Amino acid sequence: MALRRLCERVLGPSGLGVEPDTRGFFVRLQGRALASSAAARGRCEALVYHQHGEPLRVIQLETLKSPQLRDSDIRAQMLAAPINPSDINMVQGTYPILPDLPAVGGNEGVGQVLDVGSKVTHLKPGDWVIPSDTGLGTWRTEAVGDMNGFIKVPNNIPLLCAATLGVNPCTAYRMLCDFETLKPGDSVIQNAANSGVGQAAIQIAKARGLKTINVIRQRPDLQQLTDSLMSLGADYVITEEALRKPEMKELFKKVPRPRLALNGVGGRSATEILRHLEKGGTIVTYGGMAKQPVTVPVSALIFNNVKIRGFWVTQWKRDQGHDLLQEMISELCDFIQAGMLMAPVCTKIKFQDYQTALEAAATPFISSKQILIM
Ligand SMILES: NC(=O)c1ccc[n+]([C@@H]2O[C@H](COP(=O)([O-])OP(=O)(O)OC[C@H]3O[C@@H](n4cnc5c(N)ncnc54)[C@H](OP(=O)(O)O)[C@@H]3O)[C@@H](O)[C@H]2O)c1
């Protein structure tokens, strides 16, 4: 329901305002024919889906008419927006919260403010903003919405950092802070270490003096990926297969057993990382890329008393509100400005070439976040 309310606030009651809408919110014009001239103010191009399904099949580029600006609204030109796994799940219709259809894809990205309504005092044209909640539909060239739906970020940080700041670094930050009290020298183990969340976790952990044990899948370019994660600040990079080998004992002579495990995969990978937890440690599940349930060995519960937890950044943002989110974003931006937090490895793709980006986003072992550049 909350997502529906947000979509209504941003897009009008029918998601895209295709139906007559008293505010004149995003009225759909026509398909690709108008797309190239849509840069003109008052219109925008958007990646729209009218039904759930595989993104390549159901998403199309359409031209929408922008709504009138209300007193508390801002209008932003979208600059860049990533394709995250949850965006794909939302289009597929498998995500726990779904917008009404038709809808515009994408939940994360950065925009530059073009206009503000008369009641907006803390934002001005030229400022950069990111959405404060899920559901904006960021795969569009222009967005209009209530000022409270956006968080200001400095416009001197790298574009790709701003475009990918609101979801994965926030998730990594919260998981490293909110579940175990960790001190410098303590260690954290995580799977999907090359994911957007994983890369952010490596860097935030490093900034806090924590050691990371990073698990990735076996692949042809293993050494290259290992080097890349080490250059971000990873202390150890191992494959899922290595997790099951006796050599792990040698590793724990060099680094303390982790009190915290971050699980973005599920299935066997999750079981294997939680086996290495310190007694009483916590495994936090935030993703399920393997689409397999998490199986917890009885011995881990009885003899190691591990805690099994989950985390969802969307819920955190809704529960904690704008001020705490702004505080965390400011701290993450300080990390970025200090050179301690970089964007994940990215591939920039022209917005109009969205099909190439969607295809790449669905390719395993690609190790690169697809970013639509508007
Ligand atoms: N709970 C939350 O609040 C929250 C927030 C952000 C993200 N997430 C979730 O976290 C996960 C990662 O998101 P992201 O944006 O960081 O991802 P990403 O940058 O797109 O990376 C995807 C990761 O998943 C791995 N992967 C893909 N298929 C896999 C499989 N079958 N088995 C094992 N690993 C697999 C990839 O490894 P390879 O390179 O080996 O393919 C890569 O490490 C997603 O499930 C996402 O929905 C949750």
PDBQT file of the ligand as one rigid body, heavy atoms in Angstrom, charges set to zero:
ROOT
HETATM    1  N1  LIG A 401      17.603  -6.419   1.549  1.00  0.00    +0.000 N 
HETATM    2  C1  LIG A 401      17.964  -5.255   1.060  1.00  0.00    +0.000 C 
HETATM    3  O1  LIG A 401      17.655  -4.185   1.622  1.00  0.00    +0.000 OA
HETATM    4  C2  LIG A 401      18.751  -5.221  -0.203  1.00  0.00    +0.000 A 
HETATM    5  C3  LIG A 401      19.368  -4.059  -0.627  1.00  0.00    +0.000 A 
HETATM    6  C4  LIG A 401      20.162  -4.108  -1.772  1.00  0.00    +0.000 A 
HETATM    7  C5  LIG A 401      20.279  -5.300  -2.481  1.00  0.00    +0.000 A 
HETATM    8  N2  LIG A 401      19.609  -6.386  -2.049  1.00  0.00    +0.000 N 
HETATM    9  C6  LIG A 401      19.723  -7.680  -2.716  1.00  0.00    +0.000 C 
HETATM   10  O2  LIG A 401      21.080  -8.033  -2.676  1.00  0.00    +0.000 OA
HETATM   11  C7  LIG A 401      21.405  -8.853  -3.780  1.00  0.00    +0.000 C 
HETATM   12  C8  LIG A 401      22.584  -8.224  -4.517  1.00  0.00    +0.000 C 
HETATM   13  O3  LIG A 401      22.176  -6.962  -5.035  1.00  0.00    +0.000 OA
HETATM   14  P1  LIG A 401      23.258  -6.044  -5.786  1.00  0.00    +0.000 P 
HETATM   15  O4  LIG A 401      22.585  -4.875  -6.373  1.00  0.00    +0.000 OA
HETATM   16  O5  LIG A 401      24.386  -5.830  -4.862  1.00  0.00    +0.000 OA
HETATM   17  O6  LIG A 401      23.659  -7.080  -6.927  1.00  0.00    +0.000 OA
HETATM   18  P2  LIG A 401      24.586  -6.927  -8.220  1.00  0.00    +0.000 P 
HETATM   19  O7  LIG A 401      25.534  -5.821  -8.021  1.00  0.00    +0.000 OA
HETATM   20  O8  LIG A 401      23.702  -6.927  -9.401  1.00  0.00    +0.000 OA
HETATM   21  O9  LIG A 401      25.372  -8.299  -8.167  1.00  0.00    +0.000 OA
HETATM   22  C9  LIG A 401      24.705  -9.530  -8.219  1.00  0.00    +0.000 C 
HETATM   23  C10 LIG A 401      25.489 -10.512  -7.372  1.00  0.00    +0.000 C 
HETATM   24  O10 LIG A 401      24.769 -11.723  -7.255  1.00  0.00    +0.000 OA
HETATM   25  C11 LIG A 401      25.638 -12.801  -7.594  1.00  0.00    +0.000 C 
HETATM   26  N3  LIG A 401      24.846 -13.881  -8.151  1.00  0.00    +0.000 N 
HETATM   27  C12 LIG A 401      24.016 -13.822  -9.205  1.00  0.00    +0.000 A 
HETATM   28  N4  LIG A 401      23.415 -15.020  -9.391  1.00  0.00    +0.000 NA
HETATM   29  C13 LIG A 401      23.898 -15.838  -8.430  1.00  0.00    +0.000 A 
HETATM   30  C14 LIG A 401      23.696 -17.201  -8.097  1.00  0.00    +0.000 A 
HETATM   31  N5  LIG A 401      22.842 -17.960  -8.783  1.00  0.00    +0.000 N 
HETATM   32  N6  LIG A 401      24.368 -17.716  -7.052  1.00  0.00    +0.000 NA
HETATM   33  C15 LIG A 401      25.226 -16.956  -6.349  1.00  0.00    +0.000 A 
HETATM   34  N7  LIG A 401      25.476 -15.658  -6.604  1.00  0.00    +0.000 NA
HETATM   35  C16 LIG A 401      24.814 -15.114  -7.649  1.00  0.00    +0.000 A 
HETATM   36  C17 LIG A 401      26.597 -12.212  -8.592  1.00  0.00    +0.000 C 
HETATM   37  O11 LIG A 401      27.730 -13.010  -8.627  1.00  0.00    +0.000 OA
HETATM   38  P3  LIG A 401      28.433 -13.458 -10.018  1.00  0.00    +0.000 P 
HETATM   39  O12 LIG A 401      29.317 -12.309 -10.411  1.00  0.00    +0.000 OA
HETATM   40  O13 LIG A 401      29.168 -14.669  -9.610  1.00  0.00    +0.000 OA
HETATM   41  O14 LIG A 401      27.339 -13.695 -11.031  1.00  0.00    +0.000 OA
HETATM   42  C18 LIG A 401      26.844 -10.843  -7.939  1.00  0.00    +0.000 C 
HETATM   43  O15 LIG A 401      27.753 -10.975  -6.878  1.00  0.00    +0.000 OA
HETATM   44  C19 LIG A 401      20.131  -8.917  -4.626  1.00  0.00    +0.000 C 
HETATM   45  O16 LIG A 401      19.435 -10.076  -4.247  1.00  0.00    +0.000 OA
HETATM   46  C20 LIG A 401      19.366  -7.684  -4.179  1.00  0.00    +0.000 C 
HETATM   47  O17 LIG A 401      17.990  -7.800  -4.392  1.00  0.00    +0.000 OA
HETATM   48  C21 LIG A 401      18.855  -6.373  -0.928  1.00  0.00    +0.000 A 
ENDROOT
TORSDOF 0
